[in-house]
Amino acid sequence: MGRIKKFGVSAAAVAAVAAATTLMSPTTAAQAATCSTSAQIGVLGGTGWALCSGTGVTQTRVVLFCQNSSGSYTTVYGPWVANSVKSNAQCSSTSSPISVGYQTI
C-alpha cells in the first residue's frame, strides 16, 4: 500500500485525519507514477476520484476524507482499480469532502 498524497485542508483537519490513518510508504517504483485527484470539496454528499498511471503502479484507490456538521470525520475508500482507471468514492448525504488522496500498490 502507499501513503495518502495531495492534501488541501487546514492543519487541524490534517492532524485529525493523520491521527486516524496509518499507512505505509510507497515503493520507489510507485513514486514514479503520475496521479491525479479531484473532489467536490464542501459539497454535502460530494464525490471524489483518483487516477494513477505509470510504471510501478498496478492498482490505485481514492481516499476521501469527509466531515459532517458536528465536526466528525469519516474516511471513505474507493475500490482498488487497475492502472489508468479512475477510482471513485462518495461521502454520506450528511457530510462533505474536506480532502482527497490516493493509495497505490
N, CA, C and O atoms as a GROMACS GRO file, in nm:
protein
  420
    1MET      N    1   0.083  -0.118   0.000
    1MET     CA    2   0.000   0.000   0.000
    1MET      C    3   0.088   0.124   0.000
    1MET      O    4   0.203   0.118   0.043
    2GLY      N    5   0.035   0.232  -0.047
    2GLY     CA    6   0.107   0.358  -0.047
    2GLY      C    7   0.050   0.451   0.056
    2GLY      O    8  -0.046   0.419   0.126
    3ARG      N    9   0.112   0.567   0.065
    3ARG     CA   10   0.059   0.664   0.159
    3ARG      C   11  -0.033   0.760   0.086
    3ARG      O   12  -0.032   0.768  -0.036
    4ILE      N   13  -0.110   0.832   0.162
    4ILE     CA   14  -0.205   0.926   0.105
    4ILE      C   15  -0.130   1.050   0.061
    4ILE      O   16  -0.039   1.096   0.131
    5LYS      N   17  -0.166   1.104  -0.054
    5LYS     CA   18  -0.097   1.219  -0.109
    5LYS      C   19  -0.196   1.327  -0.145
    5LYS      O   20  -0.315   1.302  -0.158
    6LYS      N   21  -0.146   1.448  -0.162
    6LYS     CA   22  -0.218   1.565  -0.213
    6LYS      C   23  -0.330   1.608  -0.121
    6LYS      O   24  -0.445   1.567  -0.138
    7PHE      N   25  -0.299   1.689  -0.024
    7PHE     CA   26  -0.397   1.742   0.068
    7PHE      C   27  -0.418   1.890   0.044
    7PHE      O   28  -0.326   1.960   0.000
    8GLY      N   29  -0.536   1.938   0.072
    8GLY     CA   30  -0.566   2.078   0.062
    8GLY      C   31  -0.662   2.120   0.172
    8GLY      O   32  -0.771   2.171   0.142
    9VAL      N   33  -0.625   2.100   0.299
    9VAL     CA   34  -0.713   2.131   0.410
    9VAL      C   35  -0.636   2.200   0.521
    9VAL      O   36  -0.514   2.216   0.512
   10SER      N   37  -0.707   2.241   0.625
   10SER     CA   38  -0.644   2.308   0.738
   10SER      C   39  -0.555   2.213   0.816
   10SER      O   40  -0.568   2.091   0.807
   11ALA      N   41  -0.465   2.272   0.894
   11ALA     CA   42  -0.374   2.191   0.976
   11ALA      C   43  -0.451   2.107   1.076
   11ALA      O   44  -0.411   1.994   1.104
   12ALA      N   45  -0.559   2.160   1.131
   12ALA     CA   46  -0.639   2.084   1.228
   12ALA      C   47  -0.703   1.962   1.163
   12ALA      O   48  -0.705   1.854   1.222
   13ALA      N   49  -0.753   1.980   1.043
   13ALA     CA   50  -0.814   1.867   0.973
   13ALA      C   51  -0.710   1.762   0.938
   13ALA      O   52  -0.736   1.642   0.952
   14VAL      N   53  -0.592   1.806   0.894
   14VAL     CA   54  -0.486   1.712   0.861
   14VAL      C   55  -0.443   1.636   0.986
   14VAL      O   56  -0.419   1.515   0.979
   15ALA      N   57  -0.432   1.705   1.098
   15ALA     CA   58  -0.393   1.638   1.222
   15ALA      C   59  -0.495   1.533   1.264
   15ALA      O   60  -0.459   1.424   1.308
   16ALA      N   61  -0.623   1.566   1.249
   16ALA     CA   62  -0.728   1.470   1.285
   16ALA      C   63  -0.725   1.350   1.193
   16ALA      O   64  -0.740   1.236   1.239
   17VAL      N   65  -0.706   1.373   1.066
   17VAL     CA   66  -0.701   1.263   0.969
   17VAL      C   67  -0.576   1.179   0.992
   17VAL      O   68  -0.583   1.056   0.988
   18ALA      N   69  -0.462   1.244   1.017
   18ALA     CA   70  -0.338   1.170   1.040
   18ALA      C   71  -0.348   1.083   1.164
   18ALA      O   72  -0.293   0.973   1.167
   19ALA      N   73  -0.417   1.132   1.265
   19ALA     CA   74  -0.432   1.054   1.388
   19ALA      C   75  -0.515   0.929   1.364
   19ALA      O   76  -0.498   0.828   1.433
   20ALA      N   77  -0.606   0.936   1.266
   20ALA     CA   78  -0.695   0.823   1.240
   20ALA      C   79  -0.647   0.732   1.129
   20ALA      O   80  -0.705   0.626   1.106
   21THR      N   81  -0.541   0.771   1.059
   21THR     CA   82  -0.497   0.697   0.942
   21THR      C   83  -0.349   0.666   0.952
   21THR      O   84  -0.267   0.757   0.965
   22THR      N   85  -0.314   0.539   0.945
   22THR     CA   86  -0.175   0.498   0.944
   22THR      C   87  -0.151   0.416   0.818
   22THR      O   88  -0.212   0.310   0.800
   23LEU      N   89  -0.062   0.465   0.733
   23LEU     CA   90  -0.035   0.398   0.607
   23LEU      C   91   0.115   0.383   0.587
   23LEU      O   92   0.193   0.463   0.639
   24MET      N   93   0.156   0.281   0.513
   24MET     CA   94   0.297   0.259   0.485
   24MET      C   95   0.342   0.346   0.369
   24MET      O   96   0.260   0.391   0.289
   25SER      N   97   0.471   0.370   0.358
   25SER     CA   98   0.527   0.450   0.250
   25SER      C   99   0.523   0.372   0.119
   25SER      O  100   0.532   0.250   0.119
   26PRO      N  101   0.509   0.445   0.007
   26PRO     CA  102   0.506   0.376  -0.122
   26PRO      C  103   0.644   0.326  -0.160
   26PRO      O  104   0.746   0.370  -0.108
   27THR      N  105   0.645   0.232  -0.252
   27THR     CA  106   0.772   0.182  -0.304
   27THR      C  107   0.831   0.286  -0.398
   27THR      O  108   0.761   0.376  -0.444
   28THR      N  109   0.958   0.274  -0.426
   28THR     CA  110   1.025   0.368  -0.516
   28THR      C  111   0.960   0.366  -0.654
   28THR      O  112   0.942   0.473  -0.713
   29ALA      N  113   0.925   0.252  -0.705
   29ALA     CA  114   0.864   0.242  -0.838
   29ALA      C  115   0.730   0.315  -0.842
   29ALA      O  116   0.698   0.381  -0.941
   30ALA      N  117   0.651   0.303  -0.736
   30ALA     CA  118   0.520   0.367  -0.734
   30ALA      C  119   0.534   0.518  -0.732
   30ALA      O  120   0.444   0.589  -0.779
   31GLN      N  121   0.642   0.570  -0.678
   31GLN     CA  122   0.661   0.714  -0.673
   31GLN      C  123   0.680   0.774  -0.812
   31GLN      O  124   0.663   0.894  -0.829
   32ALA      N  125   0.716   0.693  -0.912
   32ALA     CA  126   0.737   0.742  -1.047
   32ALA      C  127   0.605   0.756  -1.123
   32ALA      O  128   0.603   0.808  -1.235
   33ALA      N  129   0.496   0.712  -1.064
   33ALA     CA  130   0.366   0.718  -1.131
   33ALA      C  131   0.314   0.862  -1.137
   33ALA      O  132   0.354   0.948  -1.059
   34THR      N  133   0.226   0.885  -1.232
   34THR     CA  134   0.157   1.012  -1.243
   34THR      C  135   0.015   0.992  -1.191
   34THR      O  136  -0.058   0.906  -1.240
   35CYS      N  137  -0.024   1.072  -1.091
   35CYS     CA  138  -0.156   1.056  -1.031
   35CYS      C  139  -0.229   1.190  -1.029
   35CYS      O  140  -0.168   1.295  -1.015
   36SER      N  141  -0.360   1.182  -1.044
   36SER     CA  142  -0.447   1.299  -1.037
   36SER      C  143  -0.562   1.270  -0.943
   36SER      O  144  -0.608   1.156  -0.934
   37THR      N  145  -0.609   1.373  -0.873
   37THR     CA  146  -0.725   1.360  -0.785
   37THR      C  147  -0.815   1.482  -0.801
   37THR      O  148  -0.772   1.587  -0.847
   38SER      N  149  -0.939   1.464  -0.762
   38SER     CA  150  -1.032   1.576  -0.757
   38SER      C  151  -1.146   1.539  -0.664
   38SER      O  152  -1.179   1.422  -0.648
   39ALA      N  153  -1.206   1.641  -0.601
   39ALA     CA  154  -1.321   1.618  -0.514
   39ALA      C  155  -1.410   1.741  -0.511
   39ALA      O  156  -1.365   1.852  -0.541
   40GLN      N  157  -1.534   1.720  -0.475
   40GLN     CA  158  -1.630   1.828  -0.459
   40GLN      C  159  -1.620   1.879  -0.315
   40GLN      O  160  -1.707   1.852  -0.232
   41ILE      N  161  -1.513   1.951  -0.287
   41ILE     CA  162  -1.485   1.998  -0.151
   41ILE      C  163  -1.599   2.087  -0.102
   41ILE      O  164  -1.640   2.180  -0.170
   42GLY      N  165  -1.650   2.055   0.019
   42GLY     CA  166  -1.754   2.135   0.081
   42GLY      C  167  -1.896   2.107   0.035
   42GLY      O  168  -1.989   2.174   0.080
   43VAL      N  169  -1.915   2.010  -0.053
   43VAL     CA  170  -2.049   1.978  -0.105
   43VAL      C  171  -2.105   1.858  -0.029
   43VAL      O  172  -2.043   1.752  -0.026
   44LEU      N  173  -2.223   1.874   0.034
   44LEU     CA  174  -2.285   1.762   0.104
   44LEU      C  175  -2.307   1.646   0.009
   44LEU      O  176  -2.362   1.664  -0.100
   45GLY      N  177  -2.264   1.528   0.050
   45GLY     CA  178  -2.276   1.409  -0.034
   45GLY      C  179  -2.182   1.412  -0.153
   45GLY      O  180  -2.202   1.338  -0.250
   46GLY      N  181  -2.080   1.496  -0.145
   46GLY     CA  182  -1.987   1.513  -0.257
   46GLY      C  183  -1.904   1.389  -0.286
   46GLY      O  184  -1.891   1.299  -0.203
   47THR      N  185  -1.849   1.388  -0.405
   47THR     CA  186  -1.770   1.275  -0.452
   47THR      C  187  -1.624   1.316  -0.473
   47THR      O  188  -1.591   1.434  -0.474
   48GLY      N  189  -1.540   1.215  -0.489
   48GLY     CA  190  -1.400   1.237  -0.521
   48GLY      C  191  -1.348   1.122  -0.604
   48GLY      O  192  -1.405   1.013  -0.604
   49TRP      N  193  -1.239   1.146  -0.675
   49TRP     CA  194  -1.180   1.041  -0.758
   49TRP      C  195  -1.028   1.053  -0.757
   49TRP      O  196  -0.971   1.157  -0.725
   50ALA      N  197  -0.965   0.941  -0.794
   50ALA     CA  198  -0.820   0.936  -0.812
   50ALA      C  199  -0.791   0.849  -0.934
   50ALA      O  200  -0.861   0.752  -0.962
   51LEU      N  201  -0.687   0.886  -1.005
   51LEU     CA  202  -0.644   0.813  -1.124
   51LEU      C  203  -0.493   0.814  -1.128
   51LEU      O  204  -0.432   0.921  -1.125
   52CYS      N  205  -0.430   0.697  -1.133
   52CYS     CA  206  -0.286   0.686  -1.141
   52CYS      C  207  -0.247   0.600  -1.260
   52CYS      O  208  -0.316   0.504  -1.294
   53SER      N  209  -0.138   0.636  -1.321
   53SER     CA  210  -0.084   0.557  -1.431
   53SER      C  211   0.067   0.569  -1.430
   53SER      O  212   0.122   0.663  -1.374
   54GLY      N  213   0.131   0.474  -1.491
   54GLY     CA  214   0.276   0.478  -1.500
   54GLY      C  215   0.341   0.351  -1.449
   54GLY      O  216   0.275   0.262  -1.396
   55THR      N  217   0.469   0.345  -1.467
   55THR     CA  218   0.548   0.230  -1.428
   55THR      C  219   0.543   0.210  -1.277
   55THR      O  220   0.558   0.304  -1.200
   56GLY      N  221   0.522   0.086  -1.236
   56GLY     CA  222   0.526   0.052  -1.095
   56GLY      C  223   0.391   0.056  -1.025
   56GLY      O  224   0.382   0.013  -0.910
   57VAL      N  225   0.287   0.105  -1.089
   57VAL     CA  226   0.154   0.109  -1.029
   57VAL      C  227   0.071  -0.003  -1.089
   57VAL      O  228   0.053  -0.010  -1.211
   58THR      N  229   0.020  -0.090  -1.003
   58THR     CA  230  -0.069  -0.194  -1.052
   58THR      C  231  -0.213  -0.164  -1.016
   58THR      O  232  -0.305  -0.195  -1.092
   59GLN      N  233  -0.234  -0.102  -0.898
   59GLN     CA  234  -0.370  -0.068  -0.855
   59GLN      C  235  -0.368   0.065  -0.779
   59GLN      O  236  -0.268   0.103  -0.718
   60THR      N  237  -0.481   0.133  -0.784
   60THR     CA  238  -0.499   0.262  -0.716
   60THR      C  239  -0.637   0.265  -0.654
   60THR      O  240  -0.730   0.205  -0.706
   61ARG      N  241  -0.650   0.335  -0.541
   61ARG     CA  242  -0.784   0.365  -0.488
   61ARG      C  243  -0.785   0.505  -0.431
   61ARG      O  244  -0.684   0.554  -0.380
   62VAL      N  245  -0.900   0.570  -0.441
   62VAL     CA  246  -0.918   0.703  -0.388
   62VAL      C  247  -0.944   0.693  -0.238
   62VAL      O  248  -1.005   0.597  -0.191
   63VAL      N  249  -0.897   0.793  -0.164
   63VAL     CA  250  -0.923   0.804  -0.021
   63VAL      C  251  -0.988   0.941  -0.002
   63VAL      O  252  -0.926   1.045  -0.024
   64LEU      N  253  -1.114   0.941   0.041
   64LEU     CA  254  -1.191   1.064   0.055
   64LEU      C  255  -1.217   1.091   0.203
   64LEU      O  256  -1.272   1.006   0.273
   65PHE      N  257  -1.176   1.208   0.249
   65PHE     CA  258  -1.195   1.248   0.388
   65PHE      C  259  -1.318   1.337   0.395
   65PHE      O  260  -1.325   1.439   0.326
   66CYS      N  261  -1.415   1.298   0.479
   66CYS     CA  262  -1.543   1.368   0.487
   66CYS      C  263  -1.564   1.422   0.629
   66CYS      O  264  -1.514   1.365   0.726
   67GLN      N  265  -1.640   1.530   0.639
   67GLN     CA  266  -1.671   1.590   0.769
   67GLN      C  267  -1.818   1.628   0.772
   67GLN      O  268  -1.872   1.681   0.674
   68ASN      N  269  -1.885   1.600   0.886
   68ASN     CA  270  -2.025   1.637   0.899
   68ASN      C  271  -2.039   1.770   0.975
   68ASN      O  272  -1.938   1.828   1.016
   69SER      N  273  -2.161   1.816   0.992
   69SER     CA  274  -2.184   1.948   1.053
   69SER      C  275  -2.142   1.955   1.199
   69SER      O  276  -2.120   2.064   1.251
   70SER      N  277  -2.131   1.840   1.267
   70SER     CA  278  -2.086   1.841   1.407
   70SER      C  279  -1.934   1.832   1.418
   70SER      O  280  -1.879   1.833   1.529
   71GLY      N  281  -1.866   1.822   1.304
   71GLY     CA  282  -1.720   1.821   1.304
   71GLY      C  283  -1.658   1.682   1.305
   71GLY      O  284  -1.536   1.670   1.309
   72SER      N  285  -1.739   1.578   1.301
   72SER     CA  286  -1.686   1.442   1.299
   72SER      C  287  -1.633   1.406   1.160
   72SER      O  288  -1.689   1.446   1.058
   73TYR      N  289  -1.523   1.331   1.158
   73TYR     CA  290  -1.459   1.292   1.034
   73TYR      C  291  -1.485   1.146   1.002
   73TYR      O  292  -1.494   1.063   1.092
   74THR      N  293  -1.497   1.116   0.875
   74THR     CA  294  -1.501   0.978   0.827
   74THR      C  295  -1.408   0.968   0.707
   74THR      O  296  -1.385   1.066   0.636
   75THR      N  297  -1.356   0.849   0.686
   75THR     CA  298  -1.272   0.822   0.570
   75THR      C  299  -1.343   0.722   0.482
   75THR      O  300  -1.383   0.615   0.528
   76VAL      N  301  -1.359   0.756   0.355
   76VAL     CA  302  -1.427   0.668   0.260
   76VAL      C  303  -1.325   0.625   0.155
   76VAL      O  304  -1.258   0.708   0.094
   77TYR      N  305  -1.315   0.494   0.134
   77TYR     CA  306  -1.221   0.440   0.036
   77TYR      C  307  -1.296   0.395  -0.088
   77TYR      O  308  -1.400   0.329  -0.078
   78GLY      N  309  -1.244   0.431  -0.203
   78GLY     CA  310  -1.298   0.379  -0.328
   78GLY      C  311  -1.244   0.240  -0.353
   78GLY      O  312  -1.158   0.192  -0.279
   79PRO      N  313  -1.293   0.175  -0.456
   79PRO     CA  314  -1.244   0.040  -0.488
   79PRO      C  315  -1.103   0.045  -0.547
   79PRO      O  316  -1.064   0.144  -0.610
   80TRP      N  317  -1.028  -0.062  -0.526
   80TRP     CA  318  -0.900  -0.076  -0.594
   80TRP      C  319  -0.929  -0.097  -0.742
   80TRP      O  320  -1.013  -0.179  -0.780
   81VAL      N  321  -0.860  -0.021  -0.826
   81VAL     CA  322  -0.880  -0.032  -0.970
   81VAL      C  323  -0.745  -0.049  -1.039
   81VAL      O  324  -0.640  -0.021  -0.982
   82ALA      N  325  -0.750  -0.096  -1.162
   82ALA     CA  326  -0.628  -0.120  -1.240
   82ALA      C  327  -0.561   0.012  -1.278
   82ALA      O  328  -0.621   0.119  -1.269
   83ASN      N  329  -0.437   0.002  -1.322
   83ASN     CA  330  -0.361   0.115  -1.370
   83ASN      C  331  -0.441   0.191  -1.476
   83ASN      O  332  -0.501   0.130  -1.565
   84SER      N  333  -0.443   0.323  -1.467
   84SER     CA  334  -0.511   0.411  -1.563
   84SER      C  335  -0.664   0.403  -1.558
   84SER      O  336  -0.730   0.440  -1.655
   85VAL      N  337  -0.720   0.355  -1.448
   85VAL     CA  338  -0.865   0.350  -1.430
   85VAL      C  339  -0.900   0.438  -1.310
   85VAL      O  340  -0.828   0.437  -1.210
   86LYS      N  341  -1.008   0.514  -1.319
   86LYS     CA  342  -1.049   0.606  -1.214
   86LYS      C  343  -1.120   0.532  -1.101
   86LYS      O  344  -1.212   0.453  -1.125
   87SER      N  345  -1.078   0.559  -0.976
   87SER     CA  346  -1.144   0.508  -0.856
   87SER      C  347  -1.230   0.620  -0.798
   87SER      O  348  -1.182   0.732  -0.783
   88ASN      N  349  -1.356   0.590  -0.765
   88ASN     CA  350  -1.450   0.691  -0.716
   88ASN      C  351  -1.500   0.657  -0.577
   88ASN      O  352  -1.511   0.539  -0.541
   89ALA      N  353  -1.531   0.761  -0.497
   89ALA     CA  354  -1.592   0.742  -0.366
   89ALA      C  355  -1.685   0.860  -0.340
   89ALA      O  356  -1.672   0.965  -0.402
   90GLN      N  357  -1.779   0.840  -0.245
   90GLN     CA  358  -1.875   0.945  -0.213
   90GLN      C  359  -1.896   0.953  -0.063
   90GLN      O  360  -1.907   0.851   0.005
   91CYS      N  361  -1.902   1.076  -0.012
   91CYS     CA  362  -1.936   1.098   0.129
   91CYS      C  363  -2.085   1.070   0.148
   91CYS      O  364  -2.161   1.067   0.051
   92SER      N  365  -2.125   1.050   0.272
   92SER     CA  366  -2.268   1.031   0.301
   92SER      C  367  -2.342   1.162   0.270
   92SER      O  368  -2.280   1.266   0.251
   93SER      N  369  -2.472   1.153   0.266
   93SER     CA  370  -2.552   1.271   0.232
   93SER      C  371  -2.546   1.380   0.338
   93SER      O  372  -2.586   1.494   0.312
   94THR      N  373  -2.495   1.348   0.457
   94THR     CA  374  -2.486   1.447   0.565
   94THR      C  375  -2.343   1.494   0.591
   94THR      O  376  -2.318   1.564   0.690
   95SER      N  377  -2.250   1.458   0.504
   95SER     CA  378  -2.112   1.504   0.520
   95SER      C  379  -2.057   1.548   0.386
   95SER      O  380  -2.112   1.516   0.281
   96SER      N  381  -1.948   1.624   0.392
   96SER     CA  382  -1.889   1.675   0.269
   96SER      C  383  -1.739   1.648   0.266
   96SER      O  384  -1.675   1.640   0.371
   97PRO      N  385  -1.684   1.633   0.146
   97PRO     CA  386  -1.539   1.612   0.134
   97PRO      C  387  -1.460   1.733   0.184
   97PRO      O  388  -1.494   1.848   0.155
   98ILE      N  389  -1.354   1.706   0.260
   98ILE     CA  390  -1.263   1.813   0.302
   98ILE      C  391  -1.125   1.793   0.240
   98ILE      O  392  -1.045   1.886   0.235
   99SER      N  393  -1.098   1.672   0.192
   99SER     CA  394  -0.970   1.643   0.128
   99SER      C  395  -0.981   1.513   0.052
   99SER      O  396  -1.067   1.429   0.080
  100VAL      N  397  -0.893   1.498  -0.046
  100VAL     CA  398  -0.890   1.375  -0.125
  100VAL      C  399  -0.744   1.333  -0.144
  100VAL      O  400  -0.655   1.416  -0.159
  101GLY      N  401  -0.724   1.203  -0.142
  101GLY     CA  402  -0.591   1.148  -0.164
  101GLY      C  403  -0.603   1.015  -0.235
  101GLY      O  404  -0.708   0.982  -0.290
  102TYR      N  405  -0.494   0.940  -0.235
  102TYR     CA  406  -0.497   0.810  -0.302
  102TYR      C  407  -0.395   0.716  -0.242
  102TYR      O  408  -0.301   0.759  -0.174
  103GLN      N  409  -0.414   0.589  -0.268
  103GLN     CA  410  -0.318   0.485  -0.232
  103GLN      C  411  -0.285   0.407  -0.357
  103GLN      O  412  -0.371   0.389  -0.444
  104THR      N  413  -0.162   0.360  -0.367
  104THR     CA  414  -0.122   0.277  -0.479
  104THR      C  415  -0.053   0.151  -0.430
  104THR      O  416   0.008   0.150  -0.323
  105ILE      N  417  -0.061   0.048  -0.509
  105ILE     CA  418   0.018  -0.074  -0.485
  105ILE      C  419   0.072  -0.121  -0.616
  105ILE      O  420   0.142  -0.222  -0.622
   0.00000   0.00000   0.00000
